[in-house]
Amino acid sequence: MYALMAVVFVLGYLCIAFEHPLKIDKAAAAILTAVLSWTVLILGADSILPLLQPGSHDPIDSSTVVVTELRHHLGEISEILFFLLGAMTIVELIDSHEGFKAVTDRIQTRKRAHLLWIIGFLTFFLSAALDNLTTTIVMVSLLRKLIRGRPERWLYVGIVVIAANAGGAWSPIGDVTTTMLWIGGQITASGVITSLFLPSLVCLLVPLTILSFTLRGEAPRPRARAHLAEKHPPATSTFERNLVLGLGLGALLFVPVFKTVTHLPPYMGILFGLGVLWVTTEFIHRNKNDEDKHPLSVVGVLRKVDTPSVLFFLGILLAVSALATAGHLTQVATALRETFGHVYAINYAIGLLSAIVDNVPLVAGSMKMYPLVSPATLAGAAPAEAGWMSQFVVDGNFWEMLAYCAGTGGSTLIIGSAAGVAAMGMEKISFTWYIKRVSLLAFLGYTAGAATYIGMLALR
């Protein structure tokens, strides 16, 4: 049964990795993998009971132990899912009110190099406030209004992918993997911002600087289509757009403050912000007819939320939890330590691996492989182990560098991150074109950022 669980997970992972050739949504593969993993675990629980209850000699029903573990893991996973659901709904609500136009309409330059830096920095900071996937969708839509022709636009889209992943890495709400570590207690909002802002910025600055020496002239603007604007007037007023944008961004940025003040989990803060926005939008649209009001309400926006992604996270996190419960991840953690010997090398390898496989299960597996070390445990550890264990305390070097590497390493391939996949689908960018024009830039930025973080630690 122990080996069978590993086989089930590997097969499920392959189905996720080859989602497009198989034409099977990765959410379906993840859910099936999760259910089958736990099914195999509970059917073979008697044989691995010593792993589930080490040191226990009391007679106990193995099925009860497995179900208890499942409920424990599901409680932790639910916190992540409710947070993501709330954040995604808020962002969709802003988008439905065309709130992002307040930002994008102010870009007037046509010079290629200037536009490159504006797009890069706008994406970088917008991704930290929203998330890298949503920011990529917004910025690709913006680039279609600024630059005519796909070949001309693709290089800017490549920078958007790099900038979105870099911006999401240093914010607790900017990338799902960073959010997982924040909600799990491995990092704090202030810790990840102060430690990873500079490495993430370097990750963006390196590609921008290199490209600035090659881009010349002005980017061609799309031809005006005034008649389309007359046929489709905006459904919201300037006041409504700015109000929802301000409240939405405020709600997202308020979450770390809410957690610090109340000590409640982050999902409570995001649900509070969603509730405020829900009441506000119901109030400002109360006099509109149902046809105009419904697309601007939370009820209408919920239909646009990426529910398959939420189900994918549920499935993959449950599957990883099954492996953690059975003891597989403990063995992997030991093998990585014996192979690489240092947390920096482990994290750097995880970052590059995330360009090939999804970073969510990689981070989930790392969280289970290396348990969070409490100060009391560290104080009682033997001197030989204390140095290694100190990397895994709250805001420890391993967790911070994991957030950076898992968030930015995926940029080296266009299929290595949710932002890259979204850009690939929207712009029809080929895999080989991205490798030829963007992958080396992303790799150099990723490596420079990792070196910056290690250098910062050396100067402390």
N, C-alpha and C positions, 0 to 999 in steps of 0.2 A: 504493500500500500504506500509506503514511504517513497519508493521509486516511481510508482504510478502517478503520485501527485506531481512530481517534477515533470513527468512526461506530459500530463494534461496541461500544465502551465506553459511549457515550451511550445506545444502545438497551438494553444490559444494565442500565445505571443506572436507566433509566426502568422497566424490569421490576421492579427492586428497590423503587423508590419507590412503584409502584402494585401492590405485592404483593397487597393485599387485594382490590381490584377484579378483578385478573386471576386470583386464586385459584391463583397459582403461588408456591411457597415461595421466598423470596429467596435461600436457599442454592443452589437449583438454578440460578437466574439468575446468581448470582455465579460458580459453577463453570464454567458454559458461557461466560460472558464471559471468564474467565481463559484457558480453553483456546483459544478462538477468537482472542483477542488475541495469544497467543504463536504460534499457527499462522500468522496473517497476518504476524507479525513475521519468522518464520523463512522463509516463502515469499518475502518481499520484502527479505530481509536484504542482498542484493547492492546494492540501491539506496540503503540507508541505512548501509552499512558505514562510511563516513567518520564518522558519528555514534557508531557503536559503538567504533571504534578511531581517535579523532582523532589526526592527526599521524603515523600509521603508514603506511609505504610498502612494508612487507614483504608478499609474497603470503600470504594466509591464507584458509582455508575459512570463509565467512561463517556457515555452519550451526554450526560448532564454536564460534564466538564467541557466538552466541545461546544455545546449550546451556550454555556456561560461565557466561554471565550468569544463566540460569535457575537453575542449581545454586547460584550465589552468593546470589541472592535467596531461594531456597527454604530455605537454611540459616538466614538471618536470620528468616524467617517461622516456621520450625519452633520457634525459641526461644520466640516469643510463644504459639504454639499449645500447646506442652507445658506452659508455665506456666499458661495458662488451664485446660487439662484437669485439671491437678493441683489448682488452686485450686477449681474447680467440684466436683470429687470430694470434697474436704475439707468444703466447705460442705454438700453433700448428705448426707455422713456425719453431720455435726452435726445436721442437720434430721431425719434418720431416727431419731436417738436422742432427739428432742424436746429437744435441748439449749437451744434458744432460750426454752423455757418458764421457765428459771431467771431470765431477764430480764423477760419479758413479764408473768409472774404477779404482779410487784411493783407494777404500776400499779393504784392503787385510786381515784384522784380521779374525780369525775363532772363537775366544772366545765368548761365548754367551753373557756374561755381557758387554764386550767391544763393541760388535756389536750392542747391544741394545742401548747403549748411543750414538754411532755414528749415527745410524739410527734415533734416537729420535731428536738429535740436527740438523742433516742434514735436516730432514723433517720440523722442527720448523722454521729454517731460510729460507729454500727454499719456504715454504708456504707464508711467509711474502713478498717475492719478486714476487712470481707468484700468486697462489691462492690455497686454501686448496683442492679443487676438483682435479685440474690438478696435484698438488704435490702428492696426494694420488695415482693417476694412475701411475705416474712416479716411486714412491717408491715401490709400489707393483710389478711393472715390474722388478725393481732392485732386490727386495728380491727373486724373482724367479731365479735370476742368482747367488744369494749368498747362499741360503738355500734350501736343498732338502727335499721334503715332506710337505704336507699341515699341518698336526698336529703340526709339529715343527715350521712352518712358521706363523701360525695364530696368535700366541701371539705377534710376531713382527708387524704383520699387525694391531693388536689392538692398539699398541703403535703409529703406523703411523697415525691412525685415531685421537687419542688424540693429538699428536704433530701437525698434520696439522691444526686442529681446534684451538689449542692454538696459533700457529704461525700466523694464519690468523686474529686473534682477535685484535692484537696490531698494525696491518699495515692497512693503508687506502685502500690498493689494495689487501689485503690478503683474505678477506671474503666478500661475496656479501652484507651482512648486514652492515658491517663496511663501505663498499663503499657507500651504500645507505645513511648512516648517514653523511659521509664526503661530498658527493655531495649535500645533503640536507642542509648543513651548520650547522648541530648540533655539529659537532666536526671538529677540524683542524688536519692536518697531524702531526704537531709537538706535539700537545696536546695529541692525542691518543697514539703516540709512547712513550712519556715520562711517561704517566700515567698508561698505560696498559702493558708495557714490563715486568715489574717485576711480576705482578699478573699472566700474561700468562706463564712466565717462571716457576713460582711456580706450576702452574697447570700441567706442564710437569714433573717437578723434583720429585714431590711426587710419581707418579706411577713408574718412573724410579728407584727411591731409594728403594721402596718396592720390586720391581722385582729383583733388583740386589742381594738381599739376598737369592733368591731362584734359580737363574740360575747358573748352574755350567757346566764345560766342554766346548767342542767345538761343533759348529753347523755343521752338515753334508753339504758339498758342493755338488752342482749338478755335475753329471758326464760330462766330457768334450765331446764336439761335434764339433771337429775341421772340420770335413767334411762339416758340414752345413755352416761354415764360408766361406769355399772355394766356395761353390755353390752360396752364396749370398753375394758378396763383398759389402762394403759400397758404397752408391751412392754419397757420398760427401767426399771431402778431409779433412784432419785435419785443414787446414787453413779455409776452408768454415765453418766447424762446429764451430770452436772457434770464427770466425767473427760474425756469426749469433747469437751465444749464448751471446757474449759480447754486440752486438747492441740491442738484444732483452731485456736482463736484464737492460741495460742502458736506453732503452726507457721506461720500466715500472717504474724504479726508478726515472726517470726524470720528471714524471708527477707531483708530488707534487711541485718540483722546478718550473716547467713551470707555474703552477697555482699561486704560490706565486709571481713570477716575473711579469707575464702578467695580472693576475686577471681574466683570461678567465676560463671557466668551465673546469673540469678535462678531459671531453671527447675530448676537442680540443687538449690537450696534448697527449692523447693516439692516436688520429688520426694522429698527427704529427709524432709520433714515428713509427706508422704503415706505413706512407708514406715513411719515410726514409728507413725502412727495405724493402719495396716493390721495391723501386728504386735500392737498393743495390743488392738484390737477382736477379733482372732482369739483372743487369750488370754482376755479377759474373758467371751467367749461360747462358750468351748470345750466346756462341759458342757451346752449347750442342744441341743435337737433341731434338725434341719435346717430345719424349717418356720419356727421362730422365729429361727434364726441367720441365714438367708440374707438377709432384708431389712436386717439390721444390719451386714452385711459389705461390704467394698469391692466384691467381685464383684457383689453384689446392687445396690448403689448405682450402679454404673457404668451400669446400664440406665436410670437416671433422669437421668443427666447430659445436658444440652442439646447433644447432638452436632450437630444441624443448625446451631446457632450457630457451633460450631467450624469446620464446613465452610464456612459463610458467610465467616468471617474468612479462611480459606485462599483462597477464590475471589477475594474483593475485593482482598486484599493482593497476590496474584499478578497480577491484572489491572492494578493500579496500577503494579506493578513493570515490567510490559511497556511501559506508557506512559513510565515513567522511562527505561528502556533505549533506547527509540526517540527520546527527546528532546522529547516533548510537554510534559512538566511543566516543563522549563526555559523553554519559551516562555510558559507560563502564569505562572510566577514573575516573569518579566520584565514581563509585562503588568500584574500586580498591583502591582509596584513603581512602574511608570509611572503607574498609575491613582490609587493611594492615597498612595504616596510615603512612608509611615511604617508601621512594623511594628505599632503599636497599632491603627491603622485596619484593617490587613489582618486582624489577629486578631479584632477586634470584628466585622468582616464575616463571617469564617469561623464565628464563634459563632452569629450569627443565621442563617446559611445552614444550619447543622447542625440547626436546628429544622425545616427542610423536607426535607433529605436526610440520610442517615446520616453520623454524625460519624467513623466508622471510616475510610472512604475519604478523607474530607477531611483527616484527620490523616496518613494514609498518604501522600496526595499531597503534603502540605506537607513531610513528612520527605524526600521525593524531590526536591521543587522547590527546597528550600533546604538544601544539604548542610551537615553539621556542620563547623564551622571549627575547625581545630587551632590552638593557640597559635603554632606555628611559621609557619603560613600567615598568621595575623593579623600577626605581627611583620614578615613580608616584604611585606605589602600596601602599596600606595600610600596616602598620607595621605587622598586623596579617598574611597577605598573602605574604609579601616580602620574608620571610624565605623559604616558599614552592616554590615560583616562582624562587628563585635564583638557584634552582636545574636544571632549564631548559634553562639557558642562553647558549651561545656557549661554548663548553667544560665544561658544567655543569656536576655535579656528576651523574645525572640521565642518561645522554647520554653516558658518558664514561663507566659507569657500565653496561648499556644496551648493548653496543658493546661487552664487555667482556662476559657477561652472555649468550647472544643470540649466540655468536660465539662458546663458549666452553661447554655450558650446553647440547647440542645435543650429545656429546660424550658418555653420560651415557647409551644410547641405540644405537645399530648399525644402526637403521633406523632413528635416530634423526638428521642426518646431511647428506649433499651431499657426504662428504668424506666417511662416514660409509656405505652409500648405494652403492657407487662405489666399496669399498673394499668387501662388501658382495657379489656383483655380480661377481667380478673378481675371488675371492677365494672360493666362495660357503660356506661362513661361516654361521653357523646356528644361529638363533636368541637366542636360549637358551644357546648355548656354549658361546656366547659373554656375556650374563648376568652372567654366572657362573664365567668366567675368567677375564673379563675386566670391566664390569659395575661398580663394587665397586671401582676399581682403578680410573676410570674416575670421579666418584662422589667425591671421596676424593680429587682428584686434583682440581676439579671445586670448591669445598667448600673452600679449602685452598687458592686458588687464589682470590676468593671473599673476604675472610677474610683479605688477604694481602692488597687488594685495600682499604678496610674500615680502616685498620690499618694505611695505608699511609695517608689517609685523616685526621685521628686523630692526626698525627704527624705534619701536615702542620701548 
